[in-house]
Amino acid sequence: MALTFIPNHVSFRSCNVGIGSSPLGKYPLRSMKMEYTSLKRSTVSAFLLRADNSTLSKSTTMVDKKVTEGATSEKVVSTVIQEDRMSLADCWREIHGENDWAGLLDPMDTLLRTELIRYGEMAHASYDAFDFDPYSKYCGSCKYSKEQFFESLDMGGHGYEVSRYLYATSNINLPNFFKKSRWPKTWSKNGNWIGYVAVSNEETSKRLGRRDITIAWRGTVTHLDWISDLTDVLKPVSSDRIPCHDPSVRVESGFINLYTDKDESCKYCNLSAREQVLDEVARLMEKYKDEDISITITGHSLGSALATLNAYDIAETGLHIRGDGQAVPIAVFSFSGPRVGNIRFKERLEGLGIKVLRVVNVHDVVPKTPGFILNEHAPQGLTKITEGFQWSYFHVGKELALDHKNSPFLRHNDDPVCAHNLEALLHLLDGYQGKGRIFAPATGRDIALVNKDCDFLEDRYGIPPCWRQVENKGMVKGKDGRWMQPIRPELHADQPAELQLSA
């Protein structure tokens, strides 16, 4: 198949591919037809070739050529050879990590890419919905009601409904994570909204092939100061009522304190985040007991650490075990997350069957902490000697390492905040085709999103930095013509009279 590259169009001289001559080298393609796909982003065009035989179970993307036109505009022209595969409903267990994503990461699987971006967006929703403004009396809370959560964020198409909000107490020593209002009268003195539990609706459940319970934990969108708050002290998970009988299974003390502490004087966090989320998972497991279910936990930065700890807790507690003894699959899609625990934690978590896929930018400092020196990269002999040390940490699961210096859209700088940005990471996911392959955006994701909370895009794209702003700092003009902060609907404490799970 010969290609002629001319600015603004591509002509195909031949589109016949015979049996056994697949350019992918893995599957026979009987015949090919050309289909033009115009992506939403004006700077990218892609030509998609689909196989007529639609029963293949793998999908692969290959980029043949990149054409640069002038110094001020750049177009990526790619030939994408993609084998049709089964629908997501038919292969969701594979996408969910049943086989540890073997063969799906290099080259990048199309369905997996889409799902990773979708869960990344659900993690980012915890930032977009959070009130960071210290001059707001609602600082530290969620700006939207559960019923209007996704619609308020223009995410109604995701097909999920929030079933519960999660709160944590700010009494623990993570001052750079929690946000408090400067005003004397606030919604809560010590509480912070920290995430949510959502469930796929009927239509989305049919598309996914199961009822998906998603838990999204809030992290840190811009500042990295919270890293300095970590003590690097490993603490046995059993010391905080997680039912682990091995005291050598340890996690970073700040993470588990955030997850398990509570403030009985606050109606929003008189139960710990752990008690809140376990109660909701137990309720939903009972509600959908006659359906196929998955538990998917996601988070960015510190939220990734909470997601990993939460997944381990659900499995260790046995909440995912059905009445017939079958285990509901648990997967963690982690974005830019730090190490959480020691080697015993890693072994126990993976032994429980939890699947973790960690998406990281290789230039991001957060995934390199804690355990900057003693970690999974240390020589095996040294690991044996130091595995009981308080500062010896190990990553869990599978890693998908991306590099922002491979994207022609981004500044090739070493700004640690930009390297840690979640929207930038989702942009890298969009363009990643596999190791050694040219970066080529595949889904039409808007590059302007990269600069939502940072200054990372090249200036030639004309996207201002940190463009997402609250109009008039949330002030509105009342009927009397005076400016005021609007009164929001009463926040949901979401605390049941009795826990369905004895924690």
Residue, then its C-alpha position, 0 to 999 in steps of 0.5 A: m500500500a503506497l501513500t503520497f503525502i501532500p499538505n492538507h490531503v493524502s492520496f491512496r494509490s492502493c488499498n488492497v491487502g491480501i491474506g497474510s500481508s497484514p502490516l501489523g504482522k499478527y492477524p490476516l486482513r482479507s480486505m481493507k476499505m478507506e474511511y476518512t475520520s475528521l478529528k475535532r481538533s483542527t490541528v490533527s487529521a487522521f486516516l483510519l483503515r478498518a478491516d472488513n472482518s469484524t471478529l478480531s479481538k485485538s486492536t492496534t494503532m500504527v503511525d507511519k509519518k508526521v508532516t510539519e508545515g511551517a514554523t507556526s502550524e503543525k499537522v500530524v498526518s497519520t495512517v492508522i491501521q486498526e483491526d475491528r474488535m469486539s464491543l466493550a461489553d464483550c471484553w470488559r474484563e480484559i480492559h479491566g485488567e483480568n490479564d494485567w493488560a498484557g498486549l494492550l499497552d504496546p501498542m496502545d489498545t484503542l478501547l483501553r485508551t478510551e476507558l483510561i481517559r474516561y476514568g481520568e476525567m471522572a478523577h478530574a471531576s473531583y477537582d472541577a467540583f471542589d471549592f478551593d476559594p478561601y473567600s467562599k464560606y463553602c470552601g472545602s466542599c463540593k460546589y454541586s449537588k449529587e443529583q446534578f454533579f455530572e450535568s453541572l460539569d458537562m459530563g452527563g454523557h458519561g452515564y453515571e449517577v453519584s450515589r454518595y459523597l465522601y468527606a474527611t476530617s482536616n484535623i490530621n497533619l496534611p495542611n497543604f491538602f485541606k482547604k478552609s474558609r477564612w470566614p467565621k461562618t462556614w459549612s463545616k469547621n473541620g470537614n473537606w469533601i474528598g470524593y464520590v461514589a458513582v454507579s453506571n446507569e441502565e444505558t451505560s451498564k448495557r454498553l459496559g457489559r456490567r454495572d460499574i461502581t466507580i469510586a473517585w478520590r480527590g487529589t491535588v490539582t496544582h500544588l505539590d507542597w503536600i509531599s513535604d507533609l508526608t512523614d515517610v513513616l510506614k504504619p501497619v494497616s492493622s493498626d487502623r482497624i483494617p482486618c489484616h493479620d500480618p503486621s508487616v503489611r505497612v503503608e505511609s502513615g499520612f495516607i492511612n490517617l487521612y483514610t481512617d480518621k474521623d471527627e465525631s463533632c462534625k456531621y460530615c466526617n463523624l464517620s471516617a472516609r473508610e467507613q463511608v465508602l465501605d458502607e456505600v460499597a456494601r449497599l450497592m453490592e446488595k442492591y445489584k446482587d443479581e447483576d454483573i458488577s465491577i468495582t473501579i477506583t480512580g484518583h490522581s496524585l494523593g487521590s491515587a494513594l487513597a484509591t489504592l488503599n481503598a481497593y486493598d481495604i475492600a478486598e481485605t475486608g471481603l466486601h467484593i465477595r458475593g453470596d455464591g463465593q464469586a469475587v467481583p473484580i476490583a481495578v485501580f486506574s491510578f494517575s500520577g500516584p505516589r508509592v503507598g506501602n512497603i513490599r509486603f503491602k504490594e505482595r498482599l494487594e496483588g495476592l488478593g487479585i486487585k488489578v492496578l494500572r498506574v499511568v505516569n509522566v516520567h518527568d513527574v516527581v510524585p510517582k518517585t516518592p516516598g521511597f526515593i532511594l529504597n524502592e522497587h528499583a533497588p538491587q534484590g540483595l539490598t531489598k532483602i536487607t532493607e525491606g523492614f526499614q521505615w522508608s522502603y516503599f514499593h509501587v504496586g501493579k502495572e505501570l504505563a510510563l508516558d513522556h510529555k517531551n514526546s508531544p509536539f503540543l507541549r513545552h519541553n520544560d521541567d516544570p514539576v507542576c506541569a509534569h504532574n498535571l492530570e489534564a496533561l497526562l490525559h493528553l499524553l494518553d490520547g496521543y500515545q501509540g506505543k513505545g518508539r511510535i510517533f505521538a498522534p492524538a487519537t480521540g479528538r480530545d481538545i488540547a485546550l484542556v491541558n491549560k485549564d489549570c497550568d501553562f503547558l501548551e506551546d504559545r502558538y496554539g493561543i490558549p491562555p494559561c489557567w483559563r478555568q476561572v469562576e465568574n466574578k469569584g462566585m459573586v452574583k447580583g441580588k434582586d436589590g442590585r447588591w453583590m453577594q455570595p449565593i446560598r447553595p442547597e444544603l450539603h448532604a452529610d450522607q450518614p446512615a443511622e446505622l452502618q451496614l458494615s461493622a467497621 
